[in-house]
Amino acid sequence: MAAERYERRAQVAEIDVDRVRDGLEVTVEAAAGAILEVLGQRRIRVEYKPGEGPVTEADHAADDVLHERLMPLIAGAQWLSEEARQDMSLLPGEATWVVDPLDGTREFLRGLPEFGISVGLFADDRLTLGAVALPVQGVVFSGLLAGDRRELRRNGQPLPVLRDDGRVARVVVSRYDYEHRALHHQIPYEVYPCGFAAVKLVHIVDQEVDVYLSTGPRSVWDVAGVAAVLLAAGGALLTFDGRPLRLSPRQLQIPPYAAGHPAACATLLRRLGARI
């Protein structure tokens, strides 16, 4: 058993992260094309998951593209997707794709351009790669976290890291928190409501906002892909007590968090009364 465990770890350690990142970027772009193809139809088939929300044929189309193209990139990788039934428990240490093929389905159905694809890769139980595609905007972000390497790209081109001055001017929150919980009345900064989680975090990477405040709960597939992008930009995800948020494909539910540069997150959390 020990030998088998060592062999699995060795295989993960030998992942060619540059090759896999290139393949990931191309794949999420192709999945974005599948979503746009469905969006161009006169009618879109919609189902509803009990107790959750809508699922469209675009969700399934993107999931099919991602599974077909990502799984061959790493032999023996595990698969965790919001739209795919999980028949087996995930093994610790194994390379694992964590996928949300269409994050922001409600926005997609409302005709809002605030939806996209989020994919994260865990290796040796660490978030190693991530990518986010915004179909309407034609943009792909990727983040690589391998050893001491932290590399952020937008459409294949390097991006600068986040500023580290701790200044907060603008905070992004979910549209639900804005419209139904009136969260903007509790935050002493300009507050911007937006759709799905990955779009909010991409706004941070683009330095259009400073912090995303998530009241949760969220699922790991909502967060994993763009978390890699944010971490590659020098950002962090902090729980409300100021501790780094630990992500794992074996822990589906994500507690509330603040995302952005660590100094900016700390500034916001302190203003909200957190003792950190």
PLY file of the C-alpha trace (Angstrom):
ply
format ascii 1.0
element vertex 276
property float x
property float y
property float z
element edge 275
property int vertex1
property int vertex2
end_header
0.00 0.00 0.00
2.82 2.41 0.87
4.48 1.71 -2.48
1.21 2.36 -4.30
0.76 5.63 -2.42
4.31 6.70 -3.28
3.73 5.85 -6.94
0.58 7.99 -7.06
2.41 10.93 -5.48
5.29 10.56 -7.91
2.90 10.66 -10.85
1.30 13.86 -9.53
4.72 15.44 -8.97
5.60 14.74 -12.58
2.66 16.67 -14.06
3.87 19.01 -16.79
2.02 22.04 -15.46
2.93 24.24 -18.44
1.53 21.75 -20.92
-1.57 21.18 -18.80
-2.11 24.92 -18.39
-1.98 25.43 -22.14
-4.47 22.60 -22.60
-6.71 24.00 -19.88
-6.83 27.45 -21.47
-7.73 26.03 -24.88
-10.35 23.76 -23.33
-12.23 26.41 -21.35
-12.25 28.56 -24.49
-13.84 25.67 -26.40
-16.41 25.17 -23.63
-17.21 28.89 -23.84
-17.90 28.39 -27.54
-20.31 25.57 -26.72
-22.20 27.88 -24.33
-22.42 30.64 -26.92
-23.75 28.19 -29.46
-26.62 27.30 -27.14
-27.15 30.97 -26.31
-27.73 31.64 -30.00
-30.64 29.19 -30.21
-34.23 30.34 -30.28
-35.11 28.04 -27.39
-32.98 26.65 -24.57
-33.91 23.52 -22.64
-34.02 24.11 -18.89
-34.29 21.64 -16.00
-34.51 22.32 -12.27
-32.56 20.46 -9.61
-34.64 19.94 -6.43
-33.71 22.54 -3.82
-31.08 24.14 -6.04
-31.62 25.99 -9.28
-31.89 25.80 -13.05
-29.68 23.65 -15.27
-29.66 24.28 -19.00
-28.44 22.41 -22.04
-25.56 24.92 -22.07
-24.42 23.58 -18.67
-24.35 20.06 -20.07
-22.73 21.06 -23.36
-19.88 22.83 -21.58
-19.45 19.97 -19.12
-19.14 17.47 -21.99
-16.43 19.54 -23.70
-14.50 19.99 -20.47
-14.61 16.31 -19.52
-13.70 15.10 -23.00
-10.67 17.39 -23.29
-9.39 17.75 -19.73
-9.33 14.14 -18.62
-6.69 13.05 -21.20
-4.35 15.82 -20.01
-3.53 13.91 -16.80
-3.71 10.12 -16.77
-5.84 8.82 -13.90
-7.14 12.21 -12.81
-10.36 12.39 -10.79
-13.37 14.46 -11.83
-15.68 16.60 -9.69
-18.26 18.67 -11.55
-21.40 20.45 -10.42
-23.31 18.83 -13.29
-21.95 15.28 -13.06
-23.02 12.65 -10.56
-20.20 11.61 -8.25
-20.26 7.81 -8.11
-17.04 7.27 -6.11
-15.32 8.99 -3.21
-12.35 11.15 -4.15
-8.98 9.77 -3.05
-6.59 12.06 -1.15
-3.54 13.20 -3.09
-4.84 12.29 -6.53
-4.91 14.91 -9.26
-8.51 16.17 -9.35
-10.33 18.46 -11.74
-13.00 20.59 -10.00
-15.40 22.07 -12.53
-18.32 24.45 -12.75
-19.22 24.29 -16.46
-21.62 27.24 -16.28
-21.42 29.38 -13.19
-24.15 32.01 -13.26
-26.92 29.99 -14.91
-29.58 32.38 -13.63
-27.75 35.33 -15.19
-27.36 33.32 -18.39
-31.13 32.79 -18.56
-31.83 36.45 -17.77
-29.64 37.58 -20.65
-26.99 39.13 -18.39
-23.34 38.70 -19.47
-22.29 37.66 -15.95
-21.68 33.95 -16.42
-18.73 31.79 -17.25
-16.70 28.64 -16.75
-14.51 27.89 -13.73
-12.04 24.99 -13.55
-9.50 24.19 -10.85
-6.89 21.45 -10.64
-5.76 20.01 -7.30
-2.56 17.96 -7.13
-1.18 16.46 -3.91
-4.17 18.11 -2.21
-2.99 21.57 -3.28
-4.62 23.93 -5.73
-2.17 23.93 -8.64
-3.94 25.40 -11.68
-7.10 27.27 -12.42
-8.84 28.96 -15.32
-11.93 31.08 -15.86
-13.55 31.78 -19.22
-16.05 34.58 -19.78
-17.86 33.60 -23.01
-19.51 36.92 -23.86
-16.34 38.92 -23.20
-14.11 36.41 -25.01
-11.64 36.35 -22.13
-9.71 33.49 -20.50
-7.83 33.97 -17.23
-5.47 31.34 -15.84
-3.41 31.00 -12.69
-0.51 28.64 -12.06
0.63 27.75 -8.53
3.54 25.30 -8.65
6.24 25.43 -5.99
7.52 28.99 -5.92
5.91 29.82 -9.27
2.94 32.19 -9.29
1.90 33.05 -12.83
-1.20 34.93 -13.92
-2.32 35.18 -17.54
-5.14 36.78 -19.46
-5.61 35.37 -22.98
-2.09 33.99 -22.72
-0.44 37.27 -21.70
1.06 37.93 -18.23
-0.80 40.24 -15.88
0.56 42.34 -12.99
-0.06 41.35 -9.39
-2.48 43.18 -7.11
-1.39 46.34 -5.34
-0.52 45.78 -1.69
-1.38 49.09 -0.04
-4.41 47.73 1.83
-6.68 50.43 0.40
-10.36 49.62 -0.10
-12.55 51.84 -2.27
-14.96 49.41 -3.92
-16.41 46.08 -2.77
-18.28 43.58 -4.95
-21.06 41.38 -3.55
-23.63 38.99 -4.97
-26.73 40.46 -6.50
-28.81 38.50 -3.96
-26.89 40.02 -1.04
-27.35 43.47 -2.55
-31.03 43.22 -3.45
-32.41 41.02 -0.65
-30.03 41.41 2.28
-29.19 45.08 1.63
-25.57 44.25 2.37
-24.46 47.54 0.85
-25.96 49.37 3.85
-23.55 47.48 6.14
-20.36 48.05 4.13
-18.70 51.48 4.53
-17.43 51.58 0.93
-18.89 51.76 -2.55
-20.62 48.45 -3.22
-21.09 46.88 -6.62
-23.56 43.98 -7.15
-22.61 41.31 -9.65
-23.46 37.80 -10.78
-21.49 34.61 -10.34
-18.48 34.14 -8.04
-15.82 33.90 -10.73
-16.84 37.19 -12.37
-16.54 38.93 -9.00
-13.04 37.59 -8.42
-12.01 38.42 -11.98
-13.01 42.04 -11.25
-10.42 41.94 -8.45
-7.73 40.54 -10.74
-8.55 43.29 -13.24
-8.29 45.70 -10.28
-11.76 47.13 -10.94
-12.77 46.36 -7.34
-10.69 45.75 -4.22
-12.51 43.01 -2.28
-15.26 40.46 -2.86
-17.32 39.72 0.25
-19.03 36.32 0.04
-21.61 35.60 2.73
-21.81 31.96 1.56
-22.20 29.19 1.69
-20.64 28.37 -1.64
-19.49 25.12 -3.25
-15.90 24.25 -4.00
-16.57 24.25 -7.77
-17.77 27.86 -7.48
-14.42 28.92 -6.07
-11.56 26.58 -7.05
-10.78 27.78 -10.56
-10.81 31.47 -9.90
-9.09 31.02 -6.52
-6.03 29.80 -8.41
-6.23 32.89 -10.62
-6.54 35.18 -7.60
-3.71 33.49 -5.67
-1.47 33.78 -8.72
-2.19 37.52 -8.66
-0.94 37.78 -5.08
-4.44 37.66 -3.63
-6.00 35.59 -0.89
-9.30 34.21 0.32
-9.75 34.83 4.05
-12.47 33.53 6.35
-14.16 36.11 8.54
-11.67 35.45 11.36
-8.82 36.41 9.03
-7.49 32.90 8.38
-6.66 31.65 4.87
-9.51 29.65 3.36
-8.45 26.05 2.77
-9.91 24.47 -0.34
-10.20 20.76 -1.00
-12.17 18.75 -3.57
-13.31 16.54 -0.68
-14.95 19.46 1.15
-17.80 20.66 -1.01
-19.16 23.50 1.14
-17.16 26.74 1.41
-17.75 29.09 4.38
-18.11 32.87 4.01
-14.92 34.65 2.98
-13.36 37.88 1.78
-11.24 37.77 -1.37
-8.65 40.21 -2.66
-5.18 41.27 -1.65
-4.66 40.08 1.96
-4.15 43.65 3.19
-7.36 44.87 1.54
-9.32 41.91 2.90
-8.02 42.65 6.40
-9.01 46.31 6.05
-12.59 45.41 5.12
-12.98 42.72 7.77
-11.74 45.04 10.50
-14.17 47.77 9.41
-16.94 45.16 9.66
-15.91 44.33 13.23
-13.86 41.18 12.70
-11.12 40.63 15.27
-8.13 39.71 13.15
0 1
1 2
2 3
3 4
4 5
5 6
6 7
7 8
8 9
9 10
10 11
11 12
12 13
13 14
14 15
15 16
16 17
17 18
18 19
19 20
20 21
21 22
22 23
23 24
24 25
25 26
26 27
27 28
28 29
29 30
30 31
31 32
32 33
33 34
34 35
35 36
36 37
37 38
38 39
39 40
40 41
41 42
42 43
43 44
44 45
45 46
46 47
47 48
48 49
49 50
50 51
51 52
52 53
53 54
54 55
55 56
56 57
57 58
58 59
59 60
60 61
61 62
62 63
63 64
64 65
65 66
66 67
67 68
68 69
69 70
70 71
71 72
72 73
73 74
74 75
75 76
76 77
77 78
78 79
79 80
80 81
81 82
82 83
83 84
84 85
85 86
86 87
87 88
88 89
89 90
90 91
91 92
92 93
93 94
94 95
95 96
96 97
97 98
98 99
99 100
100 101
101 102
102 103
103 104
104 105
105 106
106 107
107 108
108 109
109 110
110 111
111 112
112 113
113 114
114 115
115 116
116 117
117 118
118 119
119 120
120 121
121 122
122 123
123 124
124 125
125 126
126 127
127 128
128 129
129 130
130 131
131 132
132 133
133 134
134 135
135 136
136 137
137 138
138 139
139 140
140 141
141 142
142 143
143 144
144 145
145 146
146 147
147 148
148 149
149 150
150 151
151 152
152 153
153 154
154 155
155 156
156 157
157 158
158 159
159 160
160 161
161 162
162 163
163 164
164 165
165 166
166 167
167 168
168 169
169 170
170 171
171 172
172 173
173 174
174 175
175 176
176 177
177 178
178 179
179 180
180 181
181 182
182 183
183 184
184 185
185 186
186 187
187 188
188 189
189 190
190 191
191 192
192 193
193 194
194 195
195 196
196 197
197 198
198 199
199 200
200 201
201 202
202 203
203 204
204 205
205 206
206 207
207 208
208 209
209 210
210 211
211 212
212 213
213 214
214 215
215 216
216 217
217 218
218 219
219 220
220 221
221 222
222 223
223 224
224 225
225 226
226 227
227 228
228 229
229 230
230 231
231 232
232 233
233 234
234 235
235 236
236 237
237 238
238 239
239 240
240 241
241 242
242 243
243 244
244 245
245 246
246 247
247 248
248 249
249 250
250 251
251 252
252 253
253 254
254 255
255 256
256 257
257 258
258 259
259 260
260 261
261 262
262 263
263 264
264 265
265 266
266 267
267 268
268 269
269 270
270 271
271 272
272 273
273 274
274 275
